[in-house]
Amino acid sequence: MVAEAIGAPYKKQYIDLRKGEQRDPDYLALDLMGKVPTMVDDDLLLTESVAIQIYMARKS
């Protein structure tokens, strides 16, 4: 929602928690804890929704 509000470009990837997709090897390569949401920006990895929102708001 923050990306939409500030007009920031982003790529969505849907993760089906009911199917356990957050435990797929490709997702765990990003975040070993399998937390959702996860945001990657260059070398920065954020896995807490509030931290992601604050980061995006400050970056804009």
C-alpha positions as CSV (number, residue, x, y, z in Angstrom):
1,M,0.0,0.0,0.0
2,V,2.8,2.4,0.8
3,A,4.5,1.8,-2.6
4,E,1.2,2.6,-4.3
5,A,0.7,5.7,-2.2
6,I,4.1,7.1,-2.9
7,G,4.3,6.0,-6.5
8,A,7.3,3.8,-6.0
9,P,8.0,1.0,-8.4
10,Y,7.8,-2.5,-7.0
11,K,7.4,-6.1,-8.0
12,K,4.7,-8.2,-6.2
13,Q,5.2,-11.9,-5.5
14,Y,2.3,-13.7,-4.1
15,I,3.1,-16.3,-1.4
16,D,0.4,-18.8,-0.5
17,L,0.8,-19.4,3.2
18,R,-1.8,-22.1,3.2
19,K,0.4,-24.1,0.8
20,G,3.5,-23.3,2.8
21,E,5.2,-21.4,0.0
22,Q,7.1,-19.4,2.5
23,R,9.1,-22.6,3.2
24,D,10.0,-23.2,-0.4
25,P,13.8,-23.2,-1.0
26,D,13.6,-20.2,-3.3
27,Y,11.9,-18.1,-0.6
28,L,14.1,-19.4,2.2
29,A,17.1,-18.2,0.1
30,L,15.8,-14.7,0.7
31,D,14.8,-15.1,4.3
32,L,15.9,-18.2,6.3
33,M,13.1,-17.6,8.8
34,G,10.4,-17.7,6.0
35,K,8.8,-14.5,7.3
36,V,6.2,-12.7,5.2
37,P,6.4,-10.0,4.1
38,T,9.9,-9.7,2.8
39,M,11.3,-6.8,0.9
40,V,14.7,-6.8,-0.9
41,D,16.2,-3.5,-2.1
42,D,19.7,-4.1,-3.6
43,D,21.6,-5.5,-0.6
44,L,19.0,-4.6,2.0
45,L,16.6,-7.2,3.3
46,L,13.6,-6.3,5.5
47,T,11.1,-8.7,7.0
48,E,9.0,-6.6,9.3
49,S,6.0,-4.9,7.7
50,V,6.4,-1.7,9.8
51,A,10.1,-1.5,9.0
52,I,9.3,-1.9,5.3
53,Q,6.8,0.9,5.4
54,I,9.1,3.3,7.2
55,Y,12.0,2.5,4.9
56,M,9.8,3.1,1.8
57,A,8.4,6.3,3.2
58,R,11.8,7.7,4.0
59,K,13.3,6.6,0.7
60,S,10.6,8.5,-1.3
